[in-house]
Amino acid sequence: MKILLISSVQPGNSTGGEVVLYRHFSRSSDLTLTIATDNNSEKLFSEDIVEIYPHPLLSRLTKTRVSKWAHDVRQCVAPFYNYNKLLDHIKYKKPDLIVTVAHGELCWLAQYIARNFNLPLVTFFHDWWPDLAYVHSWTRKVLERHFKRLYQQSQLAFCVSEEMQRALGKHPNSQVLFPIPEQLSIQGSLATSTGGQEFKVVYAGNMSEIYRPMIQCLWTLSQEVDEFNLKLFGPPPDWLGSILYPRQDRGIYGGYLSRELLRKELCKANALLAIMSFNEQDKRRTQLSFPSKLLEYCQFGKPIIIWGPEYCSAVRWAREYQAALVVTSPLAQDLVKAIQELSTQPKVQKSLGDKACEMAQSVFNPEKIQRQFSDSIKNLLTQA
């Protein structure tokens, strides 16, 4: 099975959509992967690389004061690329299908190539890209039409959540495919707390952008209570110098750790925290995306705490499976109060830890998710 990946999101053992692609392709022994990319600055997952080049004038303009206008054009008038090498590859190597991620610019090129060469197109829909693109507001409306057209023209569409699937609409071959976690291995054992002892709550992930105000408030409040110990791990936040450094001796921020070191820290936690934004402007993002950290967290068999609005996908998942402690108030003090209560409830801690293990072995089982991915592609080629 020969797959041609044309995508701005490239497979990599890192985070987000990159690691999802990496895990799927690295566990598929029956396929040959070729990557078409406009960024070959780093070592990519596949040794078979086809270089494509964006229009040089538009590339230069994206670095000037009219950059947003240039991005408008690059997003809405495709394809602005020199893709002669890609055409040669398709002509001589004859791939069986094209895979892309509905994120960035290259998904439009993938759509164009698949249509013109009559090749099956498989698309991952992890985020609502029109809301994230660096374009003018009027362009978003055009981009949203393109985004939905990409969905309809995909012979197979992988949606990250049921909410994403519903937002995109009816489709003859659309599936919910959760972000695939690492190979299943329940890490460590649950260490319950009964109060009067340290209750360690760990958050691992982004602390900047839409998460900044929530993390800052939680951090400030956590220093005023003795019932739990908050630990933050992830890339240095953009507010590191102004707030974090003067108090770093308290040990709240643990830095950006390798996967192996982070696993050890998560194993030592009493509970794991996931956060979703309460901002109205982020509503569709939190409704439709699904945090991959939940799948990773479940493998540690610890109570999971979700702090987010009632409408977000993570809270809806927790409600459906009774799989996490949910706090839907935007006030950090309400979250702190819920954590304080949890720290004195060993039975609740054990119940939530057991539920996390159950989810890791069933709904979030990586072997099950990988099998769904592989079987769906094989079925598509069989029917083509």
C-alpha positions in Angstrom: 0.0 0.0 0.0 1.6 3.2 -1.2 0.5 6.4 0.7 1.4 9.9 -0.4 1.1 12.4 2.5 0.6 16.0 1.4 0.2 18.0 4.6 1.5 21.0 6.5 1.4 18.7 9.6 4.3 16.2 9.3 4.8 13.0 11.3 7.1 13.5 14.3 7.5 12.0 17.7 6.5 15.3 19.4 3.0 16.5 20.2 -0.4 17.2 18.7 -1.2 16.1 15.1 2.5 15.4 14.4 2.7 12.6 16.9 -0.7 11.2 15.8 0.6 10.8 12.3 3.9 9.4 13.5 2.2 6.7 15.7 -0.2 5.6 13.0 2.4 5.3 10.2 5.1 3.8 12.4 2.8 1.0 13.4 1.6 0.3 9.9 4.1 -2.3 8.5 2.1 -2.9 5.3 2.4 0.6 3.8 5.1 2.7 2.1 5.0 6.4 3.0 6.1 9.3 0.8 6.0 12.8 2.3 5.4 15.8 0.1 6.6 18.9 2.0 7.7 22.5 1.6 9.8 22.2 4.8 12.6 19.8 4.7 14.8 21.6 7.3 14.5 18.7 9.8 14.8 15.0 9.5 11.4 13.7 8.6 9.8 10.4 9.5 10.0 9.0 6.0 13.2 8.8 3.9 11.1 9.2 0.7 10.6 13.0 0.4 9.2 15.0 -2.4 10.0 18.7 -2.2 7.4 21.3 -3.2 8.0 25.0 -3.2 5.5 27.9 -2.4 5.4 30.9 -4.8 8.5 32.9 -3.9 6.8 36.3 -4.1 4.0 35.2 -1.7 6.6 33.7 0.6 8.4 37.1 0.8 5.2 39.0 1.3 4.3 36.9 4.3 7.3 38.4 6.0 6.2 42.0 5.4 3.5 44.4 6.7 1.0 42.9 4.2 1.6 39.4 5.5 -2.0 38.8 6.4 -3.1 39.7 2.8 -0.5 37.2 1.5 -1.9 34.5 3.8 -5.4 35.4 2.5 -4.3 34.5 -1.0 -2.3 31.4 0.0 -5.3 30.0 1.8 -8.0 30.8 -0.7 -6.4 30.6 -4.1 -4.7 27.2 -4.4 -2.3 25.9 -5.4 0.4 28.5 -5.2 3.2 26.0 -5.4 5.8 24.6 -7.7 4.9 20.9 -7.5 6.5 19.5 -10.7 8.5 16.9 -8.6 5.2 15.9 -7.0 3.6 15.4 -10.4 6.6 13.2 -11.5 6.3 11.1 -8.3 2.6 10.5 -8.9 3.2 9.6 -12.6 6.0 7.1 -11.9 5.4 5.8 -8.4 1.6 5.7 -8.7 0.5 6.1 -5.0 -2.7 4.3 -3.9 -4.1 7.2 -2.0 -3.4 10.7 -0.6 -3.5 11.5 3.1 -3.7 15.1 4.5 -4.5 17.0 7.7 -7.1 19.8 7.5 -4.6 22.3 8.9 -2.3 24.8 7.2 -2.0 25.3 3.4 -1.0 22.0 2.0 -4.4 20.3 2.6 -5.7 22.4 -0.3 -2.9 21.1 -2.5 -3.7 17.6 -1.4 -7.4 18.2 -2.3 -6.4 19.6 -5.7 -4.0 16.8 -6.6 -6.4 14.0 -5.4 -9.2 15.5 -7.6 -7.1 15.9 -10.7 -5.5 12.5 -10.5 -8.7 10.7 -9.3 -6.9 9.4 -6.2 -8.8 8.6 -3.0 -8.3 11.3 -0.4 -8.1 10.6 3.4 -8.3 13.6 5.7 -7.8 14.1 9.4 -10.0 16.8 11.0 -8.4 17.6 14.4 -9.2 21.4 14.7 -11.5 23.8 13.0 -8.8 25.3 10.9 -10.7 28.4 9.6 -10.7 29.7 13.2 -7.0 29.3 13.6 -5.6 30.6 10.3 -3.8 33.9 10.2 -6.2 35.6 7.8 -8.7 38.5 7.7 -12.2 38.0 9.1 -13.8 38.1 5.6 -11.4 35.4 4.5 -12.5 33.0 7.2 -15.9 32.8 5.6 -14.4 31.7 2.3 -12.0 29.4 4.1 -14.8 27.7 6.0 -16.5 26.9 2.7 -13.2 25.4 1.5 -12.9 23.5 4.7 -16.3 21.9 4.4 -15.7 21.2 0.8 -12.5 19.3 1.7 -14.6 17.2 4.1 -17.1 16.3 1.4 -14.5 15.6 -1.2 -12.6 13.2 1.1 -13.4 9.6 0.5 -12.5 9.0 4.1 -12.7 11.6 6.9 -11.3 11.0 10.4 -12.9 13.4 12.9 -11.3 13.9 16.3 -14.7 14.0 18.1 -18.4 13.4 17.6 -18.8 17.2 17.9 -16.4 17.8 15.0 -18.3 15.2 13.0 -21.6 16.8 13.6 -20.3 20.3 12.8 -19.0 19.2 9.5 -22.2 17.5 8.5 -23.3 14.3 6.9 -20.7 12.2 5.0 -20.9 8.7 3.5 -17.6 7.7 5.1 -16.9 9.8 8.2 -15.5 8.3 11.4 -14.6 9.4 14.9 -11.0 8.5 15.4 -9.5 9.6 18.8 -5.8 10.8 18.9 -3.8 7.6 19.3 -1.8 7.4 22.5 1.4 5.5 23.2 1.4 1.8 23.3 -0.9 0.6 26.2 1.0 0.3 29.4 -0.7 1.2 32.7 2.0 3.2 34.5 2.6 2.7 38.2 -0.2 2.4 40.8 -2.7 4.7 42.3 -1.5 6.4 45.5 -4.6 7.7 47.3 -4.5 10.5 49.8 -6.8 10.9 52.9 -5.9 14.5 53.7 -3.2 15.7 56.0 -0.5 14.6 53.5 0.7 16.0 50.2 -1.8 15.7 47.3 0.1 16.2 44.1 -1.8 17.6 41.1 0.1 17.6 37.8 -0.7 19.6 34.7 1.3 18.8 31.6 0.9 20.9 28.4 0.6 24.4 27.0 0.5 27.2 29.6 0.5 30.1 27.1 -2.1 31.4 24.6 -5.7 30.6 25.6 -4.5 28.8 28.7 -2.5 31.6 30.1 -5.1 33.4 32.4 -6.4 30.1 33.8 -2.9 28.7 34.7 -1.9 32.1 36.2 -4.9 32.3 38.4 -4.5 28.6 39.5 -0.9 29.1 40.3 -1.5 32.2 42.4 -4.2 30.5 44.5 -2.3 27.2 44.8 0.4 29.0 46.8 -2.1 30.0 49.4 -3.4 26.5 50.3 -1.6 23.6 51.9 -4.0 20.8 50.9 -2.3 20.1 47.5 0.9 20.6 45.6 0.5 21.9 42.1 3.2 20.9 39.5 3.3 22.3 36.0 5.3 20.7 33.1 5.6 22.0 29.6 7.3 24.5 27.3 8.2 27.7 29.1 5.1 29.9 29.1 5.3 33.4 27.5 4.7 34.9 31.0 7.7 33.1 32.5 9.9 36.1 33.2 7.2 38.4 34.7 5.6 36.0 37.2 7.2 32.6 37.3 10.9 33.4 38.0 10.5 35.3 41.3 8.6 32.2 42.7 10.3 29.4 41.0 12.0 28.3 44.2 8.5 27.0 45.3 8.9 24.3 42.7 5.6 24.7 40.9 7.0 24.9 37.4 9.0 21.8 36.6 10.1 22.7 33.1 9.8 21.0 29.7 10.7 17.3 30.2 11.5 14.4 27.9 8.7 11.9 27.6 10.5 9.4 29.9 11.0 12.0 32.6 7.5 13.3 32.3 6.1 9.7 32.7 8.0 9.5 36.0 6.4 12.7 37.2 2.9 11.6 36.1 3.4 8.3 38.0 4.1 10.2 41.2 1.0 12.4 40.9 -2.2 11.9 42.9 -4.3 13.5 40.2 -3.9 14.8 36.6 -5.3 18.1 35.4 -6.7 18.9 32.0 -7.9 22.5 31.1 -10.2 23.9 28.4 -10.7 27.6 27.8 -13.9 29.4 29.0 -13.4 32.3 26.6 -16.4 32.8 24.3 -14.0 33.3 21.3 -12.6 29.9 21.9 -16.0 28.2 22.2 -16.0 26.3 18.9 -12.4 25.2 19.4 -13.2 23.7 22.8 -16.4 22.2 21.6 -14.9 20.4 18.6 -11.3 19.5 19.4 -10.5 16.7 21.8 -7.4 17.0 24.1 -5.0 14.2 23.4 -3.6 14.5 26.9 -6.8 12.8 28.2 -5.8 9.6 26.4 -2.3 9.8 27.7 -3.5 10.6 31.2 -5.7 7.5 31.4 -2.7 5.2 31.0 -1.5 6.3 34.4 -4.6 5.1 36.3 -4.9 8.4 38.3 -8.0 10.5 38.9 -8.4 13.0 36.1 -9.7 16.5 36.8 -11.2 18.5 33.9 -11.5 22.3 34.3 -13.6 23.6 31.5 -17.0 24.8 30.3 -20.0 22.5 30.2 -20.1 22.5 26.4 -16.5 21.5 25.8 -15.8 18.0 24.3 -13.7 16.9 27.3 -16.5 17.6 29.8 -19.0 15.9 27.7 -16.8 12.8 27.5 -16.4 12.9 31.3 -20.1 13.2 31.8 -20.9 10.3 29.4 -18.4 7.9 30.9 -18.3 9.3 34.5 -14.6 9.2 33.9 -13.3 12.4 35.6 -13.9 15.0 38.2 -15.4 18.0 36.4 -15.3 21.6 37.4 -17.3 23.9 35.1 -16.9 27.1 37.0 -14.4 29.6 35.4 -13.3 30.6 38.9 -9.9 29.2 39.9 -11.0 29.1 43.6 -13.8 26.7 42.7 -11.3 24.4 41.1 -9.0 24.7 44.2 -12.0 23.9 46.4 -12.8 20.8 44.4 -9.2 19.6 44.6 -9.2 20.1 48.3 -12.3 18.0 48.6 -10.9 15.3 46.4 -7.7 15.1 48.5 -9.8 13.9 51.4 -11.8 11.3 49.5 -9.7 8.1 48.9 -12.7 6.1 47.6 -13.5 8.7 45.0 -9.9 8.8 44.0 -9.8 5.1 43.6 -13.0 5.1 41.6 -11.8 7.7 39.2 -8.4 6.0 38.9 -10.1 2.7 38.1 -12.3 4.4 35.5 -9.1 5.9 33.8 -7.6 2.4 33.6 -10.9 1.1 32.1 -10.9 3.9 29.4 -7.2 3.2 28.6 -8.0 -0.4 27.9 -11.3 0.1 26.0 -12.3 3.4 24.3 -8.7 4.8 24.3 -6.9 1.5 23.6 -4.2 2.4 21.1 -4.3 -1.0 19.4 -8.0 -0.5 18.9 -7.5 3.0 17.4 -4.7 1.8 15.2 -6.8 -1.1 13.9 -9.6 1.2 13.1 -7.2 3.4 11.1 -5.7 0.5 9.2 -8.9 -1.3 8.5 -10.6 1.9 7.3 -7.9 2.6 4.8 -7.8 -1.0 3.5 -11.6 -0.9 3.1 -11.4 2.3 1.2 -8.9 0.8 -1.3 -10.9 -2.3 -1.6 -14.0 -0.3 -2.6 -12.0 2.1 -4.9 
